[in-house]
Structure formats: C-alpha cells, structure tokens
Amino acid sequence: MTTYLHDGVVFDLAVTHTDVTGVEWQWAGDWNDAGEPWMGATERGSVLFLPPLVTLPDLYGWHGPLIPTPRPATAALYRRILRQVAA
C-alpha cells in the first residue's frame, strides 16, 4: 500500500478516489519534483488516464474532499462475516 499524507489526511494511492463532482481519480504511479503524487481522471472501471494529470494537493484544493471510491463487497468478505455470525 502506497500512502500520501496531505492536510492531515492519509490517502491510499492504491485505490481510486472520487471528488465532489463524482469524477474518479487514480494515482498515475509517479511523483512530481516536490514529492507530490500525480493523479489522473479515469473513466469508471478504466485504467486509462484522461489528461491532464494534476497533483493530489491541487486536486484536493480544486475538487476536494476526496473519498475512496466505494467498491462492491468481495466473496471473501461475505464468508468472513458469515463465519463470525455462525460462531
């Protein structure tokens, strides 16, 4: 898990984040010279970045707050919960 601390918030860069307008953003896998992660907008379910890339602090300032994009529950999560309920 790659993380980045900005404005007191720890961002998990391994997941997509959604801004207040509903656009999903994902870490492009690179950093700028100041050590800030480059973020790219994605089309839902795509790993193709739509230009332009922006830094996470700029993105947070323009379209924040950013929240981790909700993901569907996995089968493993359902099994774990059902085992706890059955115990």
Secondary structure, 3 states (H helix, E strand, C coil): CCEEEECCEEEECCCCEECCCCCEEEEEEEECCCCCEEEEEECCCCCCEEEEEEEHHHHHHHHCCCEECCCCCCHHHHHHHHHHHHC
